[in-house]
Amino acid sequence: MTSRWKPCAVCLIALCVVAALAAKKKPDDTDAALQQKCALHALNRLTFGPRLGDVATVTSIGVDQWIEIQLHPERINNSAIQGRLAQYRTLDMSSRELALSFPSNPILKAVQDGKLQVPNDPYKRAVYQANLARLQDKQEKKQAQGGNAPTQPASVKPASVQVLPQANDNRVASRTIVDELVVLAPPARMQRILALSPAGQSVLTKDLPQPTRQALLAGLTPEQRETVLALSSPQAVVEQEVQSAKLLRAVYSDRQLEEVLTDLWFNHFNVYINKGGERYLVTPYERDVIRPHVLGKFKDLLLATAQSPAMLFYLDNWQSVGPHSDAALGTKSHPGSAVRPRWVNGPFGPHPLPSTKPVANSQQKRRSGLNENYARELMELHTLGVNGGYTQKDVTEVARVFTGWTLEEPREGGGFVFRPRMHEPGEKVVLGHKIKDNGEKEGIQVLEMLARQPATARFISTKLAQRFVSDNPPPRLIAAMSKTYLKTDGDLREVMRTMFHSAEFWADDTYNAKVKTPFEFVVSSLRATNADVSDPRPLLQALNRMGMPLYGMQPPIGYSSQADVWVNSAALLERMNFSLALVNGKIAGTQFDATHLAPLPADVAADPYQIQLALEQSLLSGQVSAQTHQVIEQQVMASTGPPIAPSSAQMMPVNPAAGSVTSQPSSLTVIAALLLGSPEFQRR
């Protein structure tokens, strides 16, 4: 029978006695080792990885009590992370503020056409003018190649500016100006930037090396920094800030379980940041839709996602029109409903609405405009699961239910709105249940019905257990979690509590059974080494190379937590190279003092073996296999050449051509890198 270990008082005492007798150790010694193992397991599952001293802290609090604290993140003082996030102003903006402060090409074209005015604020005005110049240059090049003639910008008055020499066609001049700018005090530097011509501003930060970019931005206020970056790529500012904030929260937030769950539920209700204007929607989506509901009722999370602009846009439901609706047939049976223009400014540029005028052809009248994307993913990925008992007929009926769930145009915030004229009239039948003709309430009824299905209880319980227990969680655990789900009307906190107090969660075969995703690996490396991240962008680039750009999963399935997705030679090689770059200080914007990882007395501080033992304790709490220990010891003792990890199924070779290793690295950095790349650190 598989032995089990669980941090409840009765089980702990019994296991300590049995283990002590078997190992011929004092019960107190075994008790301490077991508590440490429990604490490490809890930290590896409920957080993005333990920091130095976390195991001792959790052990002193008690594992059960620490878990309960994490289940109530609102009670945890999280002020420390707020200071790091204060530099990202976009995190508190609405989608409308984001769209107008960091304009996309459709908004810039609206300015060109005289439909929008350039803001009067000097920083915003500079962003608009620089990007109008960029857009104008693009249009002129297209015209030269035989494209359409460009539209001259309207509402942009000439400003008194310093013309950047040859800025329109020669970036070398821009680099000269940058060299002059970096030596100026921040206020003078910003004044000089605002005085450049729009064409010069638009290329100011293009292709700048990372150190030069950091020097250019050094000392600027958050608003000034955002302005400078937005001169050449406004939407990239929004994307990079939400990605940077996600990484920083994962590394430094004390509400670790909340961060883990926010990541999990975002992937469950995935949206893709690079789909058009989705960049403006991801920030409020995670902030207002996902994060507040991760430990609440599942039905509330489900409704919040269904009505979120991010989901409506991503799965195209905002364009879904009932085939027999007033909008499709061109009638106006709803008194007081306005006849909308055929083309309106949508969240991300002009979009067509079905004509409000009668059409001659009867077949054209019956052209549905029905979009089933959301209905299908709602049942397959969000609630029931692939084998949840629904049919294609159910998909079509649910799609009919959600017609009219659409978006306002951007000047109104791009928020959710129900349009009766787009809604399919009549009764629907979903999973055998009749849904009476009731407008918007039909959708709410279907969401609540789906949230309460036993298949949904199993599917959601399985998703949680796969993240926190194992890739193939025991059926007994799923049954217990599902029972709690149905009993509590989908209370996610109670479902989590059932899981964390189960024997299956604490079973020996679950210990180190999960392989870290690239995001989990990078964040856990930063936490384990107590790294100080001042600029997350190089780390985001590392995640891109590992195949996990944040918010960058295009299909609605989101990123998987399963091992087989992430375990391959190329991926493990990239992880080892990241480890080497991190410990050798080769990642710009990330610093840490490696010596604090192995605090040793002076007489043994240079002994590689003692360093290895100390690092094994600080980075992995001493949980290192004999094979890994021996492999690393052999590598460190090698007298020449860069460290090369052994090629095996468990540890991949370092790429000497990666340029991240010097020819004679110190023992401390070599050992630290190999431990971060070891099988034990790759698992949690």
Phi and psi in degrees as a GROMACS rama.xvg file:
@    title "Ramachandran Plot"
@    xaxis  label "Phi"
@    yaxis  label "Psi"
@TYPE xy
-68.2981  128.426  THR-2
-71.6815  151.403  SER-3
-132.224  149.932  ARG-4
-133.611  130.829  TRP-5
-146.683  136.248  LYS-6
-83.0959  35.5075  PRO-7
-90.5204  156.835  CYS-8
-61.5872  -47.7851  ALA-9
-65.2417  -48.4151  VAL-10
-63.074  -38.0222  CYS-11
-63.6935  -45.0974  LEU-12
-63.4479  -45.5617  ILE-13
-61.7069  -45.7179  ALA-14
-65.8041  -35.7836  LEU-15
-63.1944  -42.5685  CYS-16
-65.9248  -47.5965  VAL-17
-61.2951  -45.8113  VAL-18
-64.7536  -37.6862  ALA-19
-65.4771  -40.343  ALA-20
-67.3868  -41.2273  LEU-21
-66.9383  -38.8216  ALA-22
-95.4033  -3.24285  ALA-23
56.3974  43.661  LYS-24
-116.396  164.643  LYS-25
-67.5979  140.691  LYS-26
-54.9286  -36.1806  PRO-27
-63.5271  -39.5782  ASP-28
-64.7794  -43.8946  ASP-29
-65.5536  -39.6665  THR-30
-59.4041  -43.9367  ASP-31
-64.8415  -42.6784  ALA-32
-65.1793  -39.9814  ALA-33
-66.8924  -42.0178  LEU-34
-63.299  -39.1547  GLN-35
-65.0575  -39.7127  GLN-36
-65.4824  -41.3973  LYS-37
-61.9724  -45.4723  CYS-38
-63.2178  -42.2557  ALA-39
-65.3418  -41.2303  LEU-40
-62.6323  -45.4921  HIS-41
-62.3322  -41.6822  ALA-42
-65.7259  -38.2392  LEU-43
-69.7955  -23.5685  ASN-44
-100.252  -37.8072  ARG-45
-92.4543  -8.24015  LEU-46
-129.136  178.391  THR-47
-88.469  21.6261  PHE-48
120.176  144.549  GLY-49
-71.9182  146.387  PRO-50
-95.9491  170.879  ARG-51
-57.4413  127.039  LEU-52
89.42  -8.59033  GLY-53
-66.6189  -38.7987  ASP-54
-61.5227  -44.2478  VAL-55
-63.979  -39.0922  ALA-56
-64.4697  -47.2242  THR-57
-65.0074  -39.2908  VAL-58
-62.1148  -41.6757  THR-59
-68.9074  -36.6572  SER-60
-72.1151  -35.583  ILE-61
102.715  129.703  GLY-62
-61.0799  -44.2653  VAL-63
-59.3688  -45.5305  ASP-64
-66.8685  -39.397  GLN-65
-64.1447  -41.2507  TRP-66
-61.172  -42.1224  ILE-67
-63.6064  -36.5123  GLU-68
-63.2492  -44.5731  ILE-69
-66.4076  -27.5316  GLN-70
-72.7885  -9.09762  LEU-71
-127.455  71.4355  HIS-72
-61.6069  -25.1167  PRO-73
-64.4033  -17.1652  GLU-74
-91.6778  -4.86654  ARG-75
-96.0377  126.257  ILE-76
-68.6088  117.123  ASN-77
-119.495  29.0606  ASN-78
-66.3238  -26.1281  SER-79
-60.9227  -39.5539  ALA-80
-72.6397  -25.5173  ILE-81
-62.3175  -34.9618  GLN-82
-62.8916  -37.6906  GLY-83
-72.0424  -30.3385  ARG-84
-86.3589  -12.074  LEU-85
-61.4943  -23.5878  ALA-86
-75.1792  -10.6737  GLN-87
-106.548  91.1507  TYR-88
-68.0972  -26.6101  ARG-89
-65.7466  -20.6536  THR-90
-63.1674  -23.9075  LEU-91
-103.049  4.84566  ASP-92
-89.4438  150.465  MET-93
-77.1952  167.829  SER-94
-62.5724  -34.0493  SER-95
-66.185  -44.9127  ARG-96
-61.3225  -40.4199  GLU-97
-64.4441  -44.4987  LEU-98
-65.4488  -37.3994  ALA-99
-85.2292  -25.7453  LEU-100
-82.7818  -29.3846  SER-101
-128.136  77.6048  PHE-102
-68.0169  140.455  PRO-103
-86.7045  173.493  SER-104
-59.9163  -40.2297  ASN-105
-59.3615  -38.0579  PRO-106
-70.099  -39.2389  ILE-107
-63.8026  -38.3811  LEU-108
-66.6466  -33.7171  LYS-109
-63.9539  -34.3074  ALA-110
-67.2299  -43.6048  VAL-111
-58.084  -36.9342  GLN-112
-84.2012  1.05189  ASP-113
79.1028  12.5643  GLY-114
-87.0935  -20.564  LYS-115
-131.341  153.522  LEU-116
-102.295  148.302  GLN-117
-69.6223  133.327  VAL-118
-60.194  153.2  PRO-119
-82.142  -25.2765  ASN-120
-55.8455  129.713  ASP-121
-60.4238  -37.3593  PRO-122
-69.8721  -47.9966  TYR-123
-64.5831  -37.8117  LYS-124
-61.8174  -41.4493  ARG-125
-61.8001  -41.3462  ALA-126
-61.7922  -45.5938  VAL-127
-63.9717  -47.5351  TYR-128
-64.7284  -41.3409  GLN-129
-63.5878  -41.7962  ALA-130
-79.1334  -26.1849  ASN-131
-65.3018  -38.9787  LEU-132
-64.1425  -41.7828  ALA-133
-61.8505  -45.8221  ARG-134
-64.2921  -41.0741  LEU-135
-61.8741  -41.6721  GLN-136
-62.8128  -41.0224  ASP-137
-63.8365  -41.9888  LYS-138
-66.5569  -38.1549  GLN-139
-66.4826  -38.7908  GLU-140
-65.5854  -38.9327  LYS-141
-64.5955  -40.4531  LYS-142
-62.8556  -41.1515  GLN-143
-63.4482  -26.4218  ALA-144
-91.9754  6.85939  GLN-145
100.838  11.7855  GLY-146
-83.7482  -166.785  GLY-147
-71.4298  152.418  ASN-148
-69.0723  140.435  ALA-149
-71.65  155.099  PRO-150
-95.5078  129.096  THR-151
-68.6505  137.124  GLN-152
-60.8116  136.747  PRO-153
-105.747  159.727  ALA-154
65.6123  15.6129  SER-155
-112.49  105.687  VAL-156
-86.4149  143.387  LYS-157
-57.9787  139.868  PRO-158
-115.731  158.845  ALA-159
-79.272  105.636  SER-160
-132.027  158.859  VAL-161
-87.2394  120.402  GLN-162
-77.0769  126.54  VAL-163
-75.9661  122.019  LEU-164
-55.3026  122.149  PRO-165
54.632  30.3897  GLN-166
-66.0376  -29.7294  ALA-167
-68.6122  -28.4966  ASN-168
-132.442  10.5603  ASP-169
-148.492  105.104  ASN-170
-75.8749  -11.992  ARG-171
-59.6857  -39.5175  VAL-172
-62.3018  -35.8173  ALA-173
-63.4276  -40.5505  SER-174
-64.6888  -34.892  ARG-175
-63.0663  -44.2314  THR-176
-63.5338  -40.6128  ILE-177
-60.17  -42.1258  VAL-178
-60.1037  -35.4922  ASP-179
-74.9804  -33.7048  GLU-180
-69.9698  -40.1987  LEU-181
-65.3366  -20.092  VAL-182
-89.6773  -6.21766  VAL-183
-83.8141  154.379  LEU-184
-64.6803  149.582  ALA-185
-50.1456  -45.9808  PRO-186
-62.3466  -43.9581  PRO-187
-67.2709  -36.1724  ALA-188
-62.201  -43.8989  ARG-189
-67.7692  -39.123  MET-190
-60.9885  -40.4399  GLN-191
-66.3684  -39.2038  ARG-192
-64.7475  -42.6151  ILE-193
-66.0927  -23.4148  LEU-194
-84.4537  -9.63383  ALA-195
-68.4417  159.542  LEU-196
-68.4855  153.061  SER-197
-54.1988  -39.5674  PRO-198
-63.9768  -39.5825  ALA-199
-67.7756  -39.7698  GLY-200
-62.78  -37.2425  GLN-201
-66.3885  -21.8107  SER-202
-111.905  6.18624  VAL-203
-57.9884  -45.0266  LEU-204
-105.087  7.60637  THR-205
-64.6403  124.096  LYS-206
58.6446  27.7111  ASP-207
-71.1162  137.572  LEU-208
-59.6954  150.13  PRO-209
-55.9275  -45.9901  GLN-210
-61.6577  -39.1686  PRO-211
-67.2023  -40.899  THR-212
-60.802  -44.2254  ARG-213
-62.8321  -39.7068  GLN-214
-65.5046  -38.4547  ALA-215
-65.4089  -35.2035  LEU-216
-90.6269  -11.1164  LEU-217
-59.6134  131.147  ALA-218
83.5655  -7.53478  GLY-219
-76.6897  152.852  LEU-220
-70.0775  162.25  THR-221
-54.0345  -41.7348  PRO-222
-65.6313  -40.9344  GLU-223
-65.954  -42.9335  GLN-224
-60.7982  -45.8379  ARG-225
-61.4657  -39.1901  GLU-226
-62.8078  -46.4075  THR-227
-61.2568  -44.4343  VAL-228
-68.0063  -34.1881  LEU-229
-75.7257  -12.0151  ALA-230
-59.8131  -31.2636  LEU-231
-110.078  -23.5809  SER-232
-155.179  82.4266  SER-233
-61.637  -43.8228  PRO-234
-66.7226  -29.8749  GLN-235
-64.1981  -30.6329  ALA-236
-62.3418  -46.2631  VAL-237
-61.8428  -44.9594  VAL-238
-65.2292  -46.6527  GLU-239
-67.6756  -33.3025  GLN-240
-71.818  -40.1989  GLU-241
-69.8969  -34.5506  VAL-242
-68.1521  -43.7517  GLN-243
-62.1889  -41.3909  SER-244
-64.0155  -39.4087  ALA-245
-60.8908  -45.2665  LYS-246
-65.8645  -44.4303  LEU-247
-64.4826  -40.6627  LEU-248
-61.1807  -43.6431  ARG-249
-62.683  -35.1169  ALA-250
-79.3571  -44.2222  VAL-251
-112.155  -13.0039  TYR-252
-67.5147  139.826  SER-253
-84.1342  -10.8836  ASP-254
-92.1682  65.7768  ARG-255
-66.778  -42.1492  GLN-256
-62.7839  -37.7503  LEU-257
-60.6656  -40.1705  GLU-258
-68.7104  -41.1209  GLU-259
-61.6868  -43.2794  VAL-260
-70.8089  -35.4511  LEU-261
-62.0157  -41.2604  THR-262
-64.6618  -43.9565  ASP-263
-62.3473  -49.2075  LEU-264
-74.4088  -28.4701  TRP-265
-62.5139  -42.9835  PHE-266
-67.4659  -34.2028  ASN-267
-65.0156  -44.767  HIS-268
-105.615  58.9877  PHE-269
-67.9925  142.767  ASN-270
-131.717  157.562  VAL-271
-108.711  118.078  TYR-272
-66.3323  -22.63  ILE-273
-95.4519  12.7331  ASN-274
-87.7833  95.5739  LYS-275
51.8059  -126.809  GLY-276
-79.8473  11.9013  GLY-277
-59.2755  -22.3617  GLU-278
-57.0027  -34.0384  ARG-279
-79.4893  -12.0736  TYR-280
-104.895  -22.8237  LEU-281
-64.5649  -41.424  VAL-282
-59.0488  -55.6499  THR-283
-68.0472  -25.3874  PRO-284
-62.8797  -52.3819  TYR-285
-67.3468  -39.7442  GLU-286
-69.8308  -46.2766  ARG-287
-102.832  -19.5988  ASP-288
-107.455  -52.7158  VAL-289
-79.2501  -60.1517  ILE-290
-56.0472  -44.9492  ARG-291
-67.3753  -13.3934  PRO-292
-114.491  5.87952  HIS-293
-67.0034  -20.6088  VAL-294
-124.169  22.5702  LEU-295
-103.95  -152.595  GLY-296
-80.8952  135.671  LYS-297
-61.2436  -35.8121  PHE-298
-63.1283  -32.0086  LYS-299
-70.7926  -39.5199  ASP-300
-63.9835  -41.1355  LEU-301
-63.4749  -45.1985  LEU-302
-65.029  -41.0959  LEU-303
-62.0542  -40.2826  ALA-304
-70.3238  -37.7991  THR-305
-62.9594  -34.1007  ALA-306
-96.875  4.59761  GLN-307
-81.1924  137.874  SER-308
-55.9033  -34.931  PRO-309
-61.1842  -46.1149  ALA-310
-73.2322  -40.7883  MET-311
-59.1694  -39.3173  LEU-312
-77.7703  -44.0023  PHE-313
-60.3437  -45.3935  TYR-314
-99.613  13.1295  LEU-315
67.7045  13.0364  ASP-316
-66.4554  -22.4728  ASN-317
-64.8699  -17.493  TRP-318
-101.24  -0.896575  GLN-319
-75.6292  126.898  SER-320
-125.169  131.466  VAL-321
-62.2565  135.664  GLY-322
-64.2694  -22.863  PRO-323
-113.408  18.395  HIS-324
-76.8482  164.569  SER-325
-60.1405  -38.1486  ASP-326
-64.4976  -39.1139  ALA-327
-74.577  -36.8771  ALA-328
-89.1751  -11.2091  LEU-329
80.5276  18.9514  GLY-330
-98.2741  174.305  THR-331
-141.372  68.4576  LYS-332
-87.6583  -10.1625  SER-333
-92.8592  108.669  HIS-334
-58.3951  136.819  PRO-335
85.0423  -7.30175  GLY-336
-79.339  133.436  SER-337
-75.9301  142.981  ALA-338
-82.3647  114.361  VAL-339
-87.8514  153.137  ARG-340
-64.5588  156.149  PRO-341
-65.4921  -35.8396  ARG-342
-119.053  129.958  TRP-343
-131.702  160.948  VAL-344
-76.9446  109.241  ASN-345
-85.341  -175.885  GLY-346
-57.7554  -26.6823  PRO-347
-136.021  37.1776  PHE-348
120.296  171.747  GLY-349
-61.8151  143.135  PRO-350
-142.829  150.406  HIS-351
-84.362  144.774  PRO-352
-107.36  154.64  LEU-353
-57.9112  144.24  PRO-354
-60.8002  140.351  SER-355
-91.0882  2.58525  THR-356
-99.3822  144.702  LYS-357
-60.6093  144.929  PRO-358
-112.612  151.672  VAL-359
-75.0533  -40.9579  ALA-360
-78.6984  125.645  ASN-361
-66.7624  -30.6916  SER-362
-69.4163  -35.7167  GLN-363
-64.3183  -35.9762  GLN-364
-60.3388  -34.4321  LYS-365
-89.2607  3.36245  ARG-366
-60.6661  117.648  ARG-367
-74.1947  -50.5128  SER-368
72.1314  13.864  GLY-369
-76.3493  132.706  LEU-370
-116.871  123.652  ASN-371
-99.1313  3.61316  GLU-372
-56.2164  -53.2902  ASN-373
-65.6749  -42.7088  TYR-374
-57.7499  -42.0641  ALA-375
-67.1984  -47.9539  ARG-376
-69.9879  -30.3576  GLU-377
-57.1488  -43.0891  LEU-378
-87.5421  -38.5686  MET-379
-77.1273  -41.3739  GLU-380
-109.815  -25.5733  LEU-381
-97.5631  -30.7465  HIS-382
-131.111  -77.9915  THR-383
-74.6771  -32.5338  LEU-384
91.9904  168.554  GLY-385
-57.6483  -41.4135  VAL-386
-104.035  39.8025  ASN-387
-86.0474  3.39159  GLY-388
92.7551  12.01  GLY-389
-98.3022  163.219  TYR-390
-121.282  172.721  THR-391
-62.048  -33.4895  GLN-392
-61.3721  -39.7796  LYS-393
-62.9169  -39.4494  ASP-394
-59.757  -47.2228  VAL-395
-63.5104  -40.8979  THR-396
-66.4379  -40.3198  GLU-397
-66.2221  -38.1417  VAL-398
-60.7359  -39.9656  ALA-399
-63.9321  -38.4106  ARG-400
-59.5221  -40.7332  VAL-401
-93.4054  10.4109  PHE-402
-65.9961  141.249  THR-403
92.6699  -12.209  GLY-404
-81.9582  101.942  TRP-405
-140.616  -162.912  THR-406
-121.822  147.899  LEU-407
-73.7514  162.347  GLU-408
-77.9095  164.395  GLU-409
-63.0506  -30.6792  PRO-410
-67.6453  -15.6918  ARG-411
-101.329  7.14849  GLU-412
104.502  -7.84957  GLY-413
65.0417  25.1021  GLY-414
-86.353  175.19  GLY-415
-67.3266  141.612  PHE-416
-150.596  145.779  VAL-417
-99.4204  124.546  PHE-418
-107.416  104.339  ARG-419
-57.2297  -32.8643  PRO-420
-68.2671  -21.5321  ARG-421
-93.2303  -8.41132  MET-422
-82.3311  136.829  HIS-423
-73.2039  119.859  GLU-424
-76.8717  167.031  PRO-425
98.8519  170.01  GLY-426
-76.6658  145.37  GLU-427
-122.579  159.177  LYS-428
-127.677  117.948  VAL-429
-123.676  121.624  VAL-430
53.4536  34.7878  LEU-431
84.0857  -2.38135  GLY-432
-100.098  134.427  HIS-433
-80.1226  131.242  LYS-434
-111.477  108.662  ILE-435
-67.9375  153.462  LYS-436
-62.7875  107.585  ASP-437
-148.341  26.6543  ASN-438
60.7415  -133.629  GLY-439
-61.0031  -32.3138  GLU-440
-64.623  -20.8561  LYS-441
-59.6985  -45.8437  GLU-442
-62.7254  -42.6556  GLY-443
-62.5798  -40.5954  ILE-444
-62.4021  -42.5557  GLN-445
-66.9591  -40.9857  VAL-446
-62.0488  -44.2119  LEU-447
-65.7694  -38.6788  GLU-448
-63.8273  -45.2521  MET-449
-64.7734  -38.298  LEU-450
-64.9602  -24.9787  ALA-451
-97.2997  2.75618  ARG-452
-72.4149  139.983  GLN-453
-56.5484  -34.3616  PRO-454
-64.217  -36.8232  ALA-455
-66.576  -41.615  THR-456
-57.7495  -43.8658  ALA-457
-67.3539  -42.9429  ARG-458
-65.1111  -45.2101  PHE-459
-68.8226  -40.2407  ILE-460
-62.8866  -40.3014  SER-461
-64.907  -42.7659  THR-462
-59.8143  -43.9701  LYS-463
-66.0356  -44.5183  LEU-464
-66.5802  -34.0188  ALA-465
-65.7418  -32.5851  GLN-466
-78.1581  -38.5638  ARG-467
-103.576  -17.4534  PHE-468
-116.484  -68.967  VAL-469
-161.385  163.936  SER-470
-63.1822  -29.3236  ASP-471
-125.475  79.2586  ASN-472
-66.4477  149.209  PRO-473
-61.9886  137.822  PRO-474
-56.3125  -33.9032  PRO-475
-62.4943  -39.3734  ARG-476
-67.555  -43.3695  LEU-477
-59.9651  -40.9036  ILE-478
-63.3585  -42.1924  ALA-479
-66.5667  -41.8124  ALA-480
-67.428  -39.9835  MET-481
-63.2855  -39.4249  SER-482
-61.6826  -43.7736  LYS-483
-64.0116  -41.8867  THR-484
-56.0495  -50.811  TYR-485
-68.9736  -35.8847  LEU-486
-68.4804  -33.7611  LYS-487
-103.275  12.5901  THR-488
59.305  42.1841  ASP-489
76.0362  33.8126  GLY-490
-75.5815  106.445  ASP-491
-65.8474  -33.1792  LEU-492
-62.9501  -41.8853  ARG-493
-70.1709  -36.0212  GLU-494
-63.5537  -41.4654  VAL-495
-64.5917  -40.9193  MET-496
-62.7098  -40.7831  ARG-497
-58.8015  -43.4149  THR-498
-65.4039  -46.8701  MET-499
-68.3055  -22.0465  PHE-500
-101.453  11.4705  HIS-501
-85.8461  154.071  SER-502
-65.2888  -31.5384  ALA-503
-65.9082  -35.5875  GLU-504
-64.4456  -34.4314  PHE-505
-98.8219  7.46454  TRP-506
-64.9931  149.16  ALA-507
-56.9176  -37.3716  ASP-508
-76.585  -3.49478  ASP-509
-92.8568  -14.4669  THR-510
-67.4902  124.035  TYR-511
56.5982  30.3126  ASN-512
-89.401  -13.1261  ALA-513
-101.073  136.222  LYS-514
-91.2758  134.636  VAL-515
-70.0295  140.937  LYS-516
-71.8176  166.407  THR-517
-55.2053  -41.043  PRO-518
-62.8164  -44.706  PHE-519
-64.4501  -38.3556  GLU-520
-64.6682  -49.697  PHE-521
-61.5807  -46.891  VAL-522
-65.7581  -43.0984  VAL-523
-65.1835  -33.1761  SER-524
-64.5097  -42.2082  SER-525
-67.4309  -38.7293  LEU-526
-69.4603  -43.3635  ARG-527
-64.5634  -34.7726  ALA-528
-93.3376  0.320356  THR-529
56.8168  42.7788  ASN-530
-72.4157  151.563  ALA-531
-108.613  111.526  ASP-532
-99.1533  112.57  VAL-533
-99.4107  -22.6399  SER-534
-141.457  105.057  ASP-535
-75.0198  -10.555  PRO-536
-60.0425  -42.2792  ARG-537
-61.7336  -31.479  PRO-538
-69.795  -37.2328  LEU-539
-63.5174  -37.5287  LEU-540
-65.355  -36.6059  GLN-541
-63.4338  -40.3311  ALA-542
-65.0396  -36.093  LEU-543
-60.458  -42.8986  ASN-544
-66.3303  -30.0678  ARG-545
-82.1649  -0.22112  MET-546
86.1407  20.5055  GLY-547
-137.36  61.9378  MET-548
-62.1789  135.986  PRO-549
-66.2136  133.48  LEU-550
60.8947  22.3906  TYR-551
-110.203  19.628  GLY-552
-88.6805  113.002  MET-553
-71.3254  -46.1833  GLN-554
-68.2696  153.863  PRO-555
-70.0315  -6.28303  PRO-556
-68.2948  -19.8296  ILE-557
71.975  176.806  GLY-558
-74.6105  138.186  TYR-559
-83.9786  153.847  SER-560
-103.66  8.12405  SER-561
-80.5879  143.644  GLN-562
-64.0847  -39.2618  ALA-563
-65.3894  -18.2399  ASP-564
-73.7522  -31.3263  VAL-565
-111.509  -11.0787  TRP-566
-95.3855  103.256  VAL-567
-155.476  165.934  ASN-568
-60.7786  -44.9673  SER-569
-63.6206  -41.4928  ALA-570
-66.3822  -43.3687  ALA-571
-68.4385  -33.6581  LEU-572
-64.4478  -41.9631  LEU-573
-64.2472  -36.254  GLU-574
-65.7106  -41.4512  ARG-575
-65.014  -40.952  MET-576
-65.104  -35.8368  ASN-577
-63.1082  -43.3183  PHE-578
-59.4872  -44.6896  SER-579
-64.4338  -42.0267  LEU-580
-64.703  -40.4365  ALA-581
-62.9984  -51.4168  LEU-582
-74.0469  -19.4948  VAL-583
-96.0271  9.83194  ASN-584
67.8796  29.8107  GLY-585
-95.9604  2.97822  LYS-586
-102.644  110.327  ILE-587
-60.4005  140.928  ALA-588
82.4198  3.62511  GLY-589
-132.233  122.156  THR-590
-130.054  148.22  GLN-591
-159.733  156.603  PHE-592
-95.3694  106.729  ASP-593
-65.0523  -25.1317  ALA-594
-66.8309  -27.1057  THR-595
-72.7405  -12.1811  HIS-596
-75.5998  -21.2666  LEU-597
-135.437  69.6421  ALA-598
-72.1815  105.029  PRO-599
-123.449  153.06  LEU-600
-59.6125  153.351  PRO-601
-58.1333  -33.512  ALA-602
-72.9163  -16.0249  ASP-603
-124.143  6.582  VAL-604
-62.8945  -23.1712  ALA-605
-100.67  3.47765  ALA-606
-83.0163  113.04  ASP-607
-56.6071  -36.9449  PRO-608
-67.0647  -42.0681  TYR-609
-66.8819  -36.3488  GLN-610
-62.8274  -42.3128  ILE-611
-61.8114  -45.4681  GLN-612
-61.237  -42.0999  LEU-613
-65.9963  -41.2972  ALA-614
-69.7882  -35.7636  LEU-615
-61.3306  -34.8304  GLU-616
-74.605  -44.3865  GLN-617
-74.4972  -36.1793  SER-618
-90.6464  -28.0915  LEU-619
-133.078  15.2444  LEU-620
52.2424  31.83  SER-621
78.1482  1.34728  GLY-622
-86.4234  73.5074  GLN-623
-125.704  132.949  VAL-624
-71.218  158.777  SER-625
-61.9354  -35.9463  ALA-626
-64.996  -47.2036  GLN-627
-63.263  -43.0338  THR-628
-58.1835  -45.2577  HIS-629
-67.5037  -41.0741  GLN-630
-62.0298  -45.7476  VAL-631
-66.3953  -40.4038  ILE-632
-60.3247  -41.2651  GLU-633
-65.3238  -39.0407  GLN-634
-66.2095  -42.7088  GLN-635
-67.005  -35.5664  VAL-636
-75.8227  -12.137  MET-637
-60.9272  130.845  ALA-638
-82.986  -22.7754  SER-639
-134.091  160.448  THR-640
78.1348  166.31  GLY-641
-71.4327  155.968  PRO-642
-69.0545  131.779  PRO-643
-124.471  116.703  ILE-644
-67.7445  145.816  ALA-645
-65.5673  141.514  PRO-646
-81.0606  114.603  SER-647
-158.018  178.406  SER-648
-69.2751  -18.2635  ALA-649
-102.631  -25.7008  GLN-650
-141.771  122.988  MET-651
-93.5184  157.325  MET-652
-73.0758  148.827  PRO-653
-79.072  144.177  VAL-654
-89.853  105.418  ASN-655
-61.0376  -23.2606  PRO-656
-80.3594  -4.02654  ALA-657
-69.616  -18.4555  ALA-658
77.3777  13.6018  GLY-659
-103.778  4.19654  SER-660
-127.939  133.65  VAL-661
-83.5763  167.575  THR-662
-71.1882  -28.1329  SER-663
-133.749  68.6799  GLN-664
-70.107  158.092  PRO-665
-70.9794  157.721  SER-666
-59.4114  -39.5566  SER-667
-62.1488  -48.7077  LEU-668
-70.1213  -35.9096  THR-669
-61.831  -48.6134  VAL-670
-64.9325  -43.8302  ILE-671
-60.2117  -43.9841  ALA-672
-63.9425  -43.634  ALA-673
-66.8988  -34.8027  LEU-674
-69.1605  -39.9033  LEU-675
-66.228  -28.8383  LEU-676
-91.1175  1.69594  GLY-677
-74.2182  160.094  SER-678
-57.4142  -37.4079  PRO-679
-64.4415  -39.2541  GLU-680
-77.0433  -26.8155  PHE-681
-70.3544  -15.4499  GLN-682
-108.345  162.176  ARG-683
